[in-house]
C-alpha cells in the first residue's frame, strides 16, 4: 500500500467511518484499470483488442490497455482513457448542432467523446490554458477526425469577452487535488495537503465563475473532478446553486455503480444527493465526482462577439479561395470520397498564411485569442500545387476510400519513422496510407515509391 498522508487518513476515517475508509485505503493500493473508447467517427472499427469486458453505460468503451504505437491509436480509431473519467462527457449528452464548451480540455479524452456525440454538427470549443497541453489536445482531436472544433489556449475569463451567454452546454473537468488518482499517480500523494485542497477549491470557483458567464439561459453545466474532497465537490456545487441559481439535475446511471453525493458534507443540501461519486471500491476505475446543473432561464442570452475595435489600417488576415486555388485543391480532393461536412469546401474554405481550412466558427482579425486550430485544415497552398494535410487524412477515414495502400508490418514501422516506402501500386499522386486497413495519413506515389507525409512531430 502506498504511504498515505496521515491527515488524509484521519479526514476520510472521520467522513466515512473506519470500515468504509479502510476499504478505500485498501482500494488505493490495488492496480489501476486501463480502458479505451472506439471512435464512432471512423469508417473502419475492426480492432485487434479484446472487447470482452465492457464499461457500464459508456457506448463503445471497454477495459484493456493500448499502446501509442498501435495502428488503432495512430489512426485515431481508439482513445485510451481512465474508465471513470469517461462519465462526465457521457452525462453531458451533447446533441448534433449544439454549441459546447470543454473549458479544461487537455489532453482530450472528454473533447474527443463530445466530438463523437456532435457528429460534425454544431461547435466544440476545446480550451486548455497550458499551451504545451493544448498542443497535445489539438493532436488528439485531429487524430480523432473532429471537423467542428475551435481549439484555444486561454484563461477562462478571457473567453468570456467573446462568448458571453453563448454555449448550450459547458463541461468543466476542473483542476483538483487529485485524490481520486492516488493509485494511478503516486506523485499526487506527494502534492496533497489540506491547504492544497482549499487552494484548489478557490481555483475551481474562479473557473466556474467564468464558465457561468458563457452559458446560455437554461443551459447545462457538467462539473467534475477526480478528487474525493467534499470541499471541491459537494461544497462547490452547493456554492453554484446559491451564487448563480443553478438547479441540480439527476444523473442517468444505475445506483450500483455510484455513491450519491453527500448532503451532510455541505450544509445538508438534500439536492446534492443527485450528484454522483465514483469510488475506486466500486471497481469501475479511479475516483471521480460528477454533477449536472441547469442555469436559470431568465438570464439574458447573447451571441458570439468581439469587444475590441478593428483598426482602419488592419487588413483581413483570412481570404476566400481564388479560382486558381480551387483548381489546385480540386485536383487532389476530387480523387477521394468526402464526408458531408466538407463536401461544399469550395464555398466554405478560408485561407490564412497559405493554410486552407473550413472554419468551425468565423473569426475576424480583431479576435485576440490564442487559436491553435479552427475547424478542419485541408492542407497548404504551395507554388502551383496543393499539399493535403494530416487532419484531412484523419477526416477522410470516416468514409470508405479507394486510393489506399495497406502496409506490411515492416513498412508500417517505416511509415511511422518517416521513411519512403516501395510499392507495386500502379498509380501516381496522393494516396492514403493504412495498416490493417486503418488509415494513418497521406503518402505520394511516384515511380513505385511512396513519399512519406506523416507529420514530423508525430513520427516515432
C-alpha positions as CSV (number, residue, x, y, z in Angstrom):
1,X,0.0,0.0,0.0
2,X,1.3,3.5,-0.8
3,X,2.0,5.6,2.2
4,X,-1.0,7.9,2.5
5,X,-0.7,11.3,4.4
6,X,-1.8,11.0,8.0
7,X,-4.1,13.9,7.6
8,X,-5.8,12.3,4.6
9,X,-6.3,9.0,6.6
10,X,-7.8,10.9,9.6
11,X,-10.0,13.0,7.3
12,X,-11.7,10.1,5.5
13,X,-11.9,7.9,8.5
14,X,-14.0,10.7,10.1
15,X,-16.1,11.3,7.0
16,X,-16.7,7.6,6.0
17,X,-16.3,5.7,9.2
18,X,-13.5,3.3,9.8
19,X,-14.9,0.3,7.8
20,X,-15.5,2.3,4.6
21,X,-12.4,4.3,5.0
22,X,-10.3,1.1,5.3
23,X,-11.9,-0.2,2.2
24,X,-11.0,3.0,0.4
25,X,-7.4,2.9,1.6
26,X,-7.1,-0.8,0.5
27,X,-8.5,0.0,-2.9
28,X,-5.9,2.7,-3.4
29,X,-3.2,0.0,-3.1
30,X,-4.8,-2.1,-5.9
31,X,-3.8,-1.9,-9.5
32,X,-5.4,0.8,-11.6
33,X,-7.6,-0.1,-14.6
34,X,-6.9,0.7,-18.2
35,X,-9.7,1.3,-20.8
36,X,-10.3,2.6,-24.2
37,X,-13.2,4.1,-26.4
38,X,-13.8,3.2,-30.0
39,X,-14.2,6.2,-32.4
40,X,-17.7,6.2,-34.0
41,X,-16.5,8.8,-36.5
42,X,-14.1,6.3,-38.2
43,X,-15.3,4.1,-41.0
44,X,-13.3,1.0,-40.0
45,X,-13.6,-0.1,-36.4
46,X,-12.1,-3.5,-36.7
47,X,-9.7,-3.8,-33.8
48,X,-7.1,-6.3,-32.5
49,X,-8.2,-5.6,-28.9
50,X,-10.4,-7.7,-26.8
51,X,-14.0,-6.4,-26.3
52,X,-14.9,-8.9,-23.7
53,X,-15.3,-6.5,-20.8
54,X,-17.5,-3.5,-21.4
55,X,-17.5,-0.4,-19.3
56,X,-21.0,0.1,-17.9
57,X,-23.2,2.6,-19.8
58,X,-20.5,4.2,-21.9
59,X,-21.0,3.4,-25.7
60,X,-18.1,1.6,-27.4
61,X,-16.0,1.6,-24.3
62,X,-14.0,-1.4,-23.0
63,X,-11.4,-2.3,-20.4
64,X,-8.0,-3.0,-21.9
65,X,-4.6,-1.5,-22.4
66,X,-3.5,0.0,-25.7
67,X,-0.2,1.4,-26.9
68,X,0.6,4.7,-28.7
69,X,2.4,2.6,-31.3
70,X,-0.6,0.5,-32.2
71,X,-2.3,1.3,-35.5
72,X,-5.6,1.7,-33.6
73,X,-4.2,4.6,-31.7
74,X,-2.2,6.1,-34.6
75,X,-5.2,6.1,-36.8
76,X,-7.5,7.7,-34.2
77,X,-9.7,4.6,-34.1
78,X,-9.4,4.3,-30.3
79,X,-8.7,6.7,-27.4
80,X,-7.0,5.5,-24.1
81,X,-8.9,6.9,-21.2
82,X,-9.3,6.2,-17.5
83,X,-12.8,4.5,-17.2
84,X,-14.4,6.7,-14.6
85,X,-13.2,9.8,-16.4
86,X,-15.5,8.8,-19.4
87,X,-18.6,9.6,-17.4
88,X,-18.6,13.4,-17.4
89,X,-18.8,13.6,-21.2
90,X,-21.4,10.8,-21.2
91,X,-23.6,12.8,-18.8
92,X,-23.2,15.9,-20.9
93,X,-25.3,14.2,-23.7
94,X,-24.2,16.6,-26.4
95,X,-26.6,16.7,-29.4
96,X,-25.6,17.4,-33.0
97,X,-25.9,21.1,-33.7
98,X,-25.3,22.3,-30.2
99,X,-22.6,24.7,-29.1
100,X,-20.4,23.0,-26.5
101,X,-17.5,24.3,-24.4
102,X,-15.0,22.0,-22.8
103,X,-13.2,24.5,-20.7
104,X,-10.3,22.5,-19.2
105,X,-9.9,20.1,-22.1
106,X,-6.4,18.6,-22.3
107,X,-5.4,16.0,-23.1
108,X,-8.6,15.5,-24.9
109,X,-10.4,12.5,-23.6
110,X,-13.7,14.3,-22.9
111,X,-13.3,16.5,-26.0
112,X,-13.0,13.5,-28.3
113,X,-16.1,12.0,-26.7
114,X,-18.0,15.2,-27.2
115,X,-16.8,15.4,-30.8
116,X,-18.2,12.0,-31.5
117,X,-21.5,13.0,-29.9
118,X,-21.8,16.1,-32.1
119,X,-21.1,14.1,-35.3
120,X,-19.6,17.1,-37.1
121,X,-22.6,19.4,-36.4
122,X,-22.6,22.4,-34.2
123,X,-19.4,23.7,-32.4
124,X,-17.0,22.3,-29.9
125,X,-14.7,24.9,-28.3
126,X,-11.9,22.9,-26.6
127,X,-9.8,25.2,-24.4
128,X,-6.7,24.5,-22.4
129,X,-4.8,27.2,-20.5
130,X,-1.5,25.4,-20.8
131,X,-0.1,25.9,-24.3
132,X,2.0,22.7,-24.2
133,X,-1.0,20.7,-23.1
134,X,-3.2,22.5,-25.6
135,X,-0.9,21.2,-28.4
136,X,-1.5,17.6,-27.2
137,X,-5.2,18.4,-27.2
138,X,-5.0,19.5,-30.8
139,X,-3.2,16.4,-31.9
140,X,-5.8,14.2,-30.2
141,X,-8.8,16.0,-31.7
142,X,-7.2,16.0,-35.2
143,X,-6.4,12.3,-34.9
144,X,-10.0,11.7,-33.8
145,X,-11.2,13.3,-37.0
146,X,-13.3,16.1,-35.4
147,X,-14.1,18.8,-38.0
148,X,-16.1,21.3,-35.9
149,X,-13.7,22.2,-33.1
150,X,-12.2,25.5,-32.2
151,X,-9.1,24.8,-30.1
152,X,-7.8,27.7,-27.9
153,X,-5.3,28.2,-25.2
154,X,-6.7,30.9,-23.0
155,X,-7.6,31.8,-19.4
156,X,-11.3,31.2,-19.0
157,X,-12.0,34.9,-18.1
158,X,-10.6,36.0,-21.5
159,X,-13.0,33.7,-23.3
160,X,-16.0,35.4,-21.6
161,X,-15.2,38.6,-23.6
162,X,-16.1,36.8,-26.8
163,X,-18.6,34.1,-25.8
164,X,-21.0,35.7,-23.4
165,X,-24.1,33.6,-22.9
166,X,-23.2,31.6,-25.9
167,X,-23.0,27.8,-25.2
168,X,-25.8,25.3,-24.8
169,X,-23.7,23.1,-22.6
170,X,-20.4,23.5,-20.8
171,X,-18.1,20.8,-19.3
172,X,-15.7,21.9,-16.5
173,X,-13.5,19.0,-15.5
174,X,-11.7,21.2,-13.0
175,X,-8.1,21.1,-11.9
176,X,-8.2,19.5,-8.4
177,X,-6.2,17.9,-5.6
178,X,-6.3,14.6,-7.4
179,X,-7.1,12.3,-4.5
180,X,-9.0,10.0,-6.9
181,X,-5.8,9.4,-8.8
182,X,-3.6,8.4,-5.9
183,X,-3.2,4.8,-7.1
184,X,-2.6,5.7,-10.7
185,X,-0.3,8.7,-10.0
186,X,1.7,8.4,-6.8
187,X,3.0,11.9,-7.3
188,X,-0.5,13.2,-6.4
189,X,0.1,11.8,-2.9
190,X,3.3,13.9,-2.5
191,X,1.5,17.1,-3.6
192,X,-1.5,16.5,-1.3
193,X,-2.3,18.6,1.8
194,X,-5.5,20.1,3.2
195,X,-4.2,23.5,2.3
196,X,-3.9,22.4,-1.3
197,X,-7.5,21.2,-1.2
198,X,-8.6,24.6,-0.2
199,X,-6.4,26.2,-2.8
200,X,-8.0,24.0,-5.5
201,X,-11.5,24.9,-4.3
202,X,-10.7,28.6,-4.8
203,X,-9.4,28.0,-8.3
204,X,-12.4,25.9,-9.2
205,X,-14.7,28.8,-8.1
206,X,-12.8,31.2,-10.3
207,X,-13.0,28.9,-13.3
208,X,-16.7,28.3,-12.8
209,X,-17.4,32.0,-12.3
210,X,-16.1,32.5,-15.9
211,X,-17.9,29.4,-17.2
212,X,-21.3,30.7,-15.9
213,X,-20.9,33.9,-18.0
214,X,-20.6,31.8,-21.2
215,X,-23.6,29.5,-20.6
216,X,-26.9,30.3,-22.2
217,X,-30.0,30.8,-20.1
218,X,-31.4,27.3,-19.4
219,X,-28.1,25.8,-20.4
220,X,-26.5,22.9,-18.7
221,X,-23.2,22.6,-16.9
222,X,-21.3,19.4,-16.1
223,X,-18.9,19.9,-13.2
224,X,-16.5,17.1,-12.5
225,X,-13.3,16.4,-10.5
226,X,-11.0,13.4,-9.9
227,X,-10.9,14.0,-6.2
228,X,-12.8,12.8,-3.1
229,X,-12.7,16.1,-1.2
230,X,-16.1,17.5,-0.3
231,X,-14.5,20.9,-0.3
232,X,-14.0,20.5,-4.1
233,X,-17.2,18.6,-4.8
234,X,-20.4,19.0,-2.8
235,X,-19.4,22.3,-1.4
236,X,-18.5,23.8,-4.8
237,X,-21.8,22.5,-6.3
238,X,-23.8,23.9,-3.3
239,X,-21.9,27.3,-3.9
240,X,-23.0,27.2,-7.6
241,X,-26.7,26.8,-6.6
242,X,-26.6,29.6,-4.1
243,X,-24.4,32.0,-6.1
244,X,-25.8,31.6,-9.6
245,X,-29.2,30.0,-9.2
246,X,-28.3,26.6,-10.7
247,X,-30.7,23.7,-10.3
248,X,-29.1,20.3,-9.8
249,X,-30.3,17.7,-12.3
250,X,-30.4,13.9,-11.7
251,X,-27.9,11.7,-13.5
252,X,-28.9,8.8,-15.6
253,X,-26.9,5.9,-14.0
254,X,-27.6,2.7,-12.2
255,X,-27.0,3.1,-8.5
256,X,-24.9,0.0,-8.2
257,X,-22.0,1.9,-9.9
258,X,-22.0,5.0,-7.8
259,X,-22.3,6.5,-4.4
260,X,-24.6,9.6,-4.3
261,X,-23.3,13.0,-3.3
262,X,-23.4,13.6,0.5
263,X,-25.7,16.4,1.6
264,X,-24.2,16.2,5.1
265,X,-20.8,17.2,3.7
266,X,-22.2,20.6,2.6
267,X,-24.9,22.3,4.8
268,X,-27.3,19.3,4.4
269,X,-28.4,20.5,0.9
270,X,-30.5,17.4,0.0
271,X,-30.3,18.2,-3.7
272,X,-26.7,17.1,-3.6
273,X,-27.8,13.5,-3.5
274,X,-28.5,13.9,-7.2
275,X,-24.7,14.2,-7.9
276,X,-22.5,11.1,-8.3
277,X,-19.4,9.8,-6.6
278,X,-17.3,7.1,-8.2
279,X,-15.1,5.4,-5.6
280,X,-12.3,3.0,-6.5
281,X,-14.1,0.5,-4.3
282,X,-16.9,0.3,-7.0
283,X,-14.3,-1.4,-9.3
284,X,-15.1,0.8,-12.3
285,X,-12.0,2.9,-12.3
286,X,-10.4,5.7,-10.3
287,X,-12.1,8.3,-8.1
288,X,-14.5,10.7,-9.9
289,X,-17.2,13.2,-8.9
290,X,-19.8,14.5,-11.3
291,X,-22.7,17.0,-11.0
292,X,-25.1,18.1,-13.7
293,X,-26.7,21.5,-13.3
294,X,-29.1,23.8,-15.2
295,X,-28.8,27.6,-15.3
296,X,-31.8,29.8,-14.7
297,X,-33.6,30.6,-18.0
298,X,-34.3,34.3,-17.1
299,X,-30.7,35.4,-17.8
300,X,-30.2,37.4,-21.0
301,X,-28.8,35.5,-23.9
302,X,-26.1,37.0,-26.2
303,X,-24.1,35.8,-29.2
304,X,-20.5,35.4,-30.3
305,X,-19.0,38.9,-30.3
306,X,-15.8,40.8,-30.1
307,X,-15.0,43.6,-27.6
308,X,-12.1,45.0,-29.5
309,X,-12.4,47.6,-32.3
310,X,-10.8,46.9,-35.6
311,X,-8.2,49.4,-36.8
312,X,-8.9,51.2,-40.1
313,X,-5.5,50.1,-41.3
314,X,-5.8,46.5,-40.3
315,X,-6.1,44.1,-43.2
316,X,-8.1,40.9,-43.2
317,X,-5.9,38.0,-42.4
318,X,-8.2,35.4,-43.9
319,X,-9.4,35.3,-47.5
320,X,-11.6,33.2,-49.7
321,X,-10.3,30.8,-52.4
322,X,-9.4,32.1,-55.8
323,X,-10.4,30.2,-59.0
324,X,-6.7,29.0,-59.3
325,X,-6.8,27.8,-55.6
326,X,-10.0,25.9,-56.3
327,X,-8.5,24.2,-59.3
328,X,-5.3,23.1,-57.4
329,X,-7.3,21.8,-54.4
330,X,-9.9,20.0,-56.6
331,X,-7.1,18.2,-58.4
332,X,-6.4,16.4,-55.1
333,X,-9.8,16.2,-53.3
334,X,-11.7,15.0,-56.3
335,X,-9.9,11.7,-56.1
336,X,-11.3,10.9,-52.6
337,X,-14.8,10.4,-51.1
338,X,-15.5,13.4,-48.9
339,X,-17.7,13.4,-45.8
340,X,-20.7,15.7,-45.9
341,X,-19.1,18.2,-43.6
342,X,-16.5,19.2,-46.2
343,X,-18.3,18.4,-49.4
344,X,-19.0,22.0,-50.2
345,X,-15.4,23.1,-49.4
346,X,-15.2,25.5,-52.4
347,X,-17.6,27.9,-50.7
348,X,-16.7,27.2,-47.0
349,X,-12.9,27.4,-47.2
350,X,-10.7,30.2,-45.9
351,X,-7.0,30.8,-46.5
352,X,-4.6,32.0,-43.8
353,X,-0.8,32.0,-44.4
354,X,-1.5,29.6,-47.3
355,X,-3.2,27.1,-44.9
356,X,-6.6,26.1,-46.3
357,X,-9.3,25.3,-43.8
358,X,-13.0,25.1,-43.2
359,X,-13.6,27.1,-40.0
360,X,-15.8,25.7,-37.2
361,X,-16.6,29.3,-36.5
362,X,-15.9,32.5,-38.4
363,X,-13.5,34.8,-36.6
364,X,-12.1,38.1,-37.7
365,X,-8.6,39.7,-37.2
366,X,-9.9,41.6,-34.2
367,X,-10.5,38.4,-32.2
368,X,-7.4,38.3,-29.9
369,X,-7.4,34.7,-28.8
370,X,-4.6,32.0,-28.9
371,X,-6.3,29.8,-31.5
372,X,-4.4,26.6,-32.3
373,X,-7.0,25.2,-34.7
374,X,-10.3,26.3,-36.2
375,X,-12.3,23.6,-37.9
376,X,-10.6,21.3,-40.3
377,X,-7.4,22.1,-42.2
378,X,-7.5,20.7,-45.7
379,X,-3.8,21.4,-46.5
380,X,-1.4,24.0,-47.7
381,X,-1.2,26.0,-50.9
382,X,2.4,26.0,-52.3
383,X,3.8,27.3,-55.5
384,X,1.4,26.0,-58.2
385,X,0.4,23.0,-56.1
386,X,-1.7,21.9,-53.1
387,X,-0.4,19.6,-50.4
388,X,-3.2,17.9,-48.4
389,X,-2.8,18.0,-44.6
390,X,-2.7,15.2,-42.0
391,X,-6.0,16.3,-40.4
392,X,-7.7,15.8,-43.8
393,X,-6.5,12.2,-43.9
394,X,-8.0,11.6,-40.4
395,X,-11.3,13.1,-41.6
396,X,-11.3,11.1,-44.8
397,X,-11.0,7.9,-42.6
398,X,-14.7,8.5,-41.8
399,X,-15.6,7.3,-45.3
400,X,-14.7,4.1,-47.3
401,X,-11.9,5.2,-49.6
402,X,-10.4,3.6,-52.8
403,X,-7.0,5.3,-53.1
404,X,-5.4,3.5,-50.1
405,X,-2.2,1.5,-49.8
406,X,-2.3,-1.0,-46.9
407,X,1.2,-1.6,-45.5
408,X,3.0,-4.6,-44.2
409,X,4.2,-4.7,-40.6
410,X,7.7,-3.8,-41.6
411,X,6.5,-0.9,-43.8
412,X,4.2,0.3,-41.0
413,X,7.1,1.0,-38.8
414,X,9.0,2.7,-41.7
415,X,6.0,4.9,-42.2
416,X,5.9,6.0,-38.6
417,X,9.6,6.7,-38.8
418,X,9.1,9.0,-41.8
419,X,10.8,6.8,-44.4
420,X,9.9,6.4,-48.0
421,X,8.3,3.0,-49.0
422,X,8.4,0.9,-52.1
423,X,5.1,-0.1,-53.6
424,X,3.7,-2.1,-56.5
425,X,0.8,0.3,-56.8
426,X,0.1,1.3,-60.4
427,X,-1.0,4.9,-59.7
428,X,0.7,8.2,-59.0
429,X,-0.2,11.1,-56.8
430,X,-1.5,11.4,-53.3
431,X,-2.9,8.3,-51.7
432,X,-4.0,7.3,-48.2
433,X,-1.7,5.0,-46.2
434,X,-3.1,2.4,-43.9
435,X,-2.1,-0.6,-41.8
436,X,-4.6,-3.4,-41.0
437,X,-7.0,-1.2,-43.1
438,X,-6.8,1.6,-40.5
439,X,-5.9,4.9,-42.2
440,X,-2.7,6.5,-40.9
441,X,-2.1,9.5,-43.1
442,X,-1.1,10.6,-46.6
443,X,1.7,9.5,-49.0
444,X,2.5,10.4,-52.5
445,X,3.3,7.8,-55.1
446,X,5.8,8.4,-57.9
447,X,7.6,5.6,-59.8
448,X,6.5,3.0,-57.3
449,X,7.9,5.0,-54.3
450,X,5.7,6.3,-51.6
451,X,6.9,9.7,-50.3
452,X,6.1,9.9,-46.6
453,X,3.7,12.7,-45.5
454,X,3.3,11.5,-41.9
455,X,3.8,14.7,-39.8
456,X,7.4,15.1,-38.4
457,X,6.0,16.0,-35.0
458,X,4.2,12.6,-34.7
459,X,7.0,10.4,-36.0
460,X,8.5,7.7,-33.8
